[in-house]
Amino acid sequence: MAKCIDYGIDYPHAAVHCPACYEQVTQQGMLKEMTRANDLKEKELGFRLSGELPEQLPPPKPRVVYTQPVKQQPSNGGIDIEPRNTG
């Protein structure tokens, strides 16, 4: 792992100014969040084993996607005489 001195920084500084300190702070944050996720999973397992939480949660509702209708081309083989919107 790189040290502050590798980047020529030998004075007090914030992690945002030093790649080595920034990496260390980022790794500490990731470790903290991974520990929190593990704790939450342990609590969930405890609830499931005690019967307080159902085995299967209901599936999420499907996402609604809105689309604009497609303009139909003339079916009689003629040309379209409607003005175009150019702006």
C-alpha positions in Angstrom: 0.0 0.0 0.0 1.3 3.4 -0.9 2.3 5.9 1.8 1.9 9.7 1.8 5.7 10.1 1.5 5.6 8.2 -1.8 3.6 11.2 -3.2 6.0 13.8 -1.6 3.5 14.8 1.1 5.2 15.1 4.5 2.8 17.6 6.1 -0.7 17.4 7.6 -3.3 17.2 4.9 -6.8 16.0 4.1 -7.4 12.7 2.4 -8.7 14.4 -0.7 -5.3 15.8 -1.4 -3.4 12.5 -1.1 -4.1 9.4 -3.2 -2.7 7.1 -0.5 -4.9 8.6 2.3 -7.9 8.7 0.0 -7.5 5.0 -0.8 -7.2 4.2 2.9 -10.4 6.2 3.8 -12.2 4.5 0.9 -11.2 1.0 2.1 -12.2 1.9 5.6 -15.6 3.0 4.4 -16.1 -0.1 2.3 -15.2 -2.3 5.3 -17.6 -0.5 7.5 -20.5 -0.9 5.0 -19.7 -4.6 4.4 -19.8 -5.1 8.2 -23.1 -3.3 8.4 -24.5 -5.4 5.5 -23.4 -8.6 7.2 -25.0 -7.5 10.5 -28.3 -6.8 8.7 -28.2 -10.2 7.0 -27.7 -11.9 10.4 -30.7 -10.0 11.8 -32.8 -11.0 8.8 -31.8 -14.7 9.2 -32.7 -14.5 12.9 -36.2 -13.1 12.0 -36.7 -15.8 9.4 -35.7 -18.6 11.7 -38.0 -17.3 14.5 -40.9 -17.1 12.1 -41.4 -13.3 12.4 -40.5 -12.8 8.7 -42.1 -14.8 5.9 -39.9 -17.1 3.9 -40.8 -15.4 0.6 -41.5 -11.7 0.2 -44.1 -10.8 -2.5 -42.5 -10.0 -5.9 -42.1 -6.3 -6.7 -44.7 -4.7 -9.0 -43.7 -4.5 -12.7 -42.4 -1.2 -13.8 -44.7 0.7 -16.1 -43.0 2.1 -19.2 -44.8 4.7 -21.2 -44.2 5.1 -24.9 -45.6 7.4 -27.5 -47.9 6.0 -30.1 -46.4 5.2 -33.5 -47.8 7.3 -36.3 -49.3 5.1 -39.0 -48.3 5.5 -42.6 -51.0 5.8 -45.2 -52.2 2.3 -46.2 -53.7 3.2 -49.6 -50.3 3.7 -51.2 -50.6 7.5 -51.5 -48.4 10.2 -50.1 -48.7 11.9 -46.8 -49.7 15.5 -47.3 -49.6 16.5 -43.6 -47.1 19.2 -42.8 -44.0 18.1 -40.9 -43.0 19.7 -37.6 -39.5 21.0 -38.3 -39.0 23.0 -35.2 
